[in-house]
């Protein structure tokens, strides 16, 4: 079975360098069907928000806390969490962290 175009390969290290110290400004890494994988450098607090779909977080570097209406979720490098659709949440990081988020492509990349 022939596939159109080459497969894509991404370097998280290179994407991390590209992010620099620009916080809360995601870069779209890859589109996967109707979903998108985004990478962001984060530091400080983001605002409370919610989505109409689940949201998957993977911590590439550093550590974050995702405050939720059910309590905080602490995540460090290599850990993941899924925030269920409709759950109010607010990510925060005391120091620079790099986070990969998988969410539907229709979701605005800066929250709701």
Kinemage of the C-alpha trace (Angstrom):
@kinemage 1
@onewidth
@group {chain A} dominant
@subgroup {mainchain}
@vectorlist {calphas} color= white
{ca unk a 1} P 0.000 0.000 0.000
{ca unk a 2} L 1.526 3.343 -1.053
{ca unk a 3} L 1.447 6.302 1.315
{ca unk a 4} L 1.665 9.866 0.064
{ca unk a 5} L 4.663 11.907 1.235
{ca unk a 6} L 7.437 11.032 3.662
{ca unk a 7} L 6.927 10.195 7.315
{ca unk a 8} L 7.674 13.074 9.672
{ca unk a 9} L 10.397 13.119 12.301
{ca unk a 10} L 10.704 15.776 15.009
{ca unk a 11} L 13.458 16.667 17.462
{ca unk a 12} L 12.098 17.706 20.856
{ca unk a 13} L 15.499 19.197 21.666
{ca unk a 14} L 15.337 21.445 18.582
{ca unk a 15} L 11.739 22.427 19.311
{ca unk a 16} L 12.737 23.245 22.905
{ca unk a 17} L 15.481 25.569 21.588
{ca unk a 18} L 12.995 27.205 19.234
{ca unk a 19} L 10.620 27.910 22.145
{ca unk a 20} L 13.312 29.671 24.150
{ca unk a 21} L 11.844 31.799 26.918
{ca unk a 22} L 8.587 32.575 25.167
{ca unk a 23} L 5.996 31.163 27.556
{ca unk a 24} L 2.451 29.933 26.942
{ca unk a 25} L 2.829 30.238 23.132
{ca unk a 26} L 2.438 26.697 21.732
{ca unk a 27} L 4.004 25.490 18.505
{ca unk a 28} L 2.071 22.905 16.486
{ca unk a 29} L 4.395 19.908 16.085
{ca unk a 30} L 2.241 17.404 14.205
{ca unk a 31} L -1.325 16.924 13.037
{ca unk a 32} L -2.672 13.454 13.734
{ca unk a 33} L -6.051 12.959 12.070
{ca unk a 34} L -8.262 15.626 13.712
{ca unk a 35} L -5.830 16.122 16.618
{ca unk a 36} L -2.688 18.213 17.017
{ca unk a 37} L 0.429 17.689 19.123
{ca unk a 38} L 1.634 21.006 20.530
{ca unk a 39} L 4.741 21.925 22.503
{ca unk a 40} L 5.024 24.899 24.872
{ca unk a 41} L 7.482 26.396 27.277
{ca unk a 42} L 5.584 27.342 30.430
{ca unk a 43} L 6.393 29.381 33.521
{ca unk a 44} L 4.128 31.149 35.970
{ca unk a 45} L 0.372 30.611 35.958
{ca unk a 46} L -2.159 30.224 33.173
{ca unk a 47} L -5.828 31.123 33.661
{ca unk a 48} L -8.661 28.798 34.654
{ca unk a 49} L -10.343 27.286 31.600
{ca unk a 50} L -12.004 24.142 30.279
{ca unk a 51} L -12.402 22.325 26.975
{ca unk a 52} L -15.142 20.283 25.335
{ca unk a 53} L -12.642 17.445 24.745
{ca unk a 54} L -10.052 15.555 26.773
{ca unk a 55} L -6.565 17.101 26.899
{ca unk a 56} L -3.363 15.013 27.210
{ca unk a 57} L -0.257 16.519 28.876
{ca unk a 58} L 3.261 15.024 28.725
{ca unk a 59} L 6.090 16.742 30.569
{ca unk a 60} L 9.270 16.786 28.480
{ca unk a 61} L 11.356 18.992 30.800
{ca unk a 62} L 10.828 20.397 34.267
{ca unk a 63} L 7.702 20.086 36.383
{ca unk a 64} L 4.236 21.594 36.443
{ca unk a 65} L 1.138 21.524 38.581
{ca unk a 66} L -2.278 21.425 36.970
{ca unk a 67} L -4.812 22.812 39.406
{ca unk a 68} L -8.212 21.232 38.795
{ca unk a 69} L -11.611 21.602 40.388
{ca unk a 70} L -10.845 18.225 42.054
{ca unk a 71} L -7.428 19.274 43.386
{ca unk a 72} L -3.884 19.695 42.029
{ca unk a 73} L -2.018 17.214 39.828
{ca unk a 74} L 1.794 17.432 40.121
{ca unk a 75} L 3.734 16.243 37.070
{ca unk a 76} L 7.475 15.902 36.479
{ca unk a 77} L 9.588 14.928 33.452
{ca unk a 78} L 8.293 11.808 31.755
{ca unk a 79} L 4.886 11.892 33.447
{ca unk a 80} L 1.522 12.333 31.746
{ca unk a 81} L -2.010 13.297 32.715
{ca unk a 82} L -5.333 13.495 30.947
{ca unk a 83} L -7.695 16.288 31.887
{ca unk a 84} L -11.227 15.103 31.100
{ca unk a 85} L -13.473 17.234 28.928
{ca unk a 86} L -15.388 19.851 30.851
{ca unk a 87} L -13.002 19.891 33.837
{ca unk a 88} L -11.836 23.366 34.821
{ca unk a 89} L -8.065 23.483 35.123
{ca unk a 90} L -5.157 25.903 35.427
{ca unk a 91} L -1.558 24.837 34.654
{ca unk a 92} L 1.325 26.492 36.497
{ca unk a 93} L 5.076 26.090 36.756
{ca unk a 94} L 7.468 27.659 39.266
{ca unk a 95} L 10.386 27.282 36.822
{ca unk a 96} L 10.554 26.900 33.039
{ca unk a 97} L 9.059 23.600 31.898
{ca unk a 98} L 8.388 22.166 28.437
{ca unk a 99} L 5.060 20.450 27.909
{ca unk a 100} L 3.586 18.453 25.027
{ca unk a 101} L -0.197 18.631 24.719
{ca unk a 102} L -2.373 16.473 22.494
{ca unk a 103} L -5.793 17.937 21.805
{ca unk a 104} L -8.310 18.306 18.969
{ca unk a 105} L -7.017 20.657 16.267
{ca unk a 106} L -10.107 22.849 16.615
{ca unk a 107} L -9.088 23.813 20.190
{ca unk a 108} L -7.558 27.273 20.325
{ca unk a 109} L -3.915 26.879 21.270
{ca unk a 110} L -4.126 29.468 24.042
{ca unk a 111} L -6.986 28.037 26.109
{ca unk a 112} L -10.669 28.822 25.637
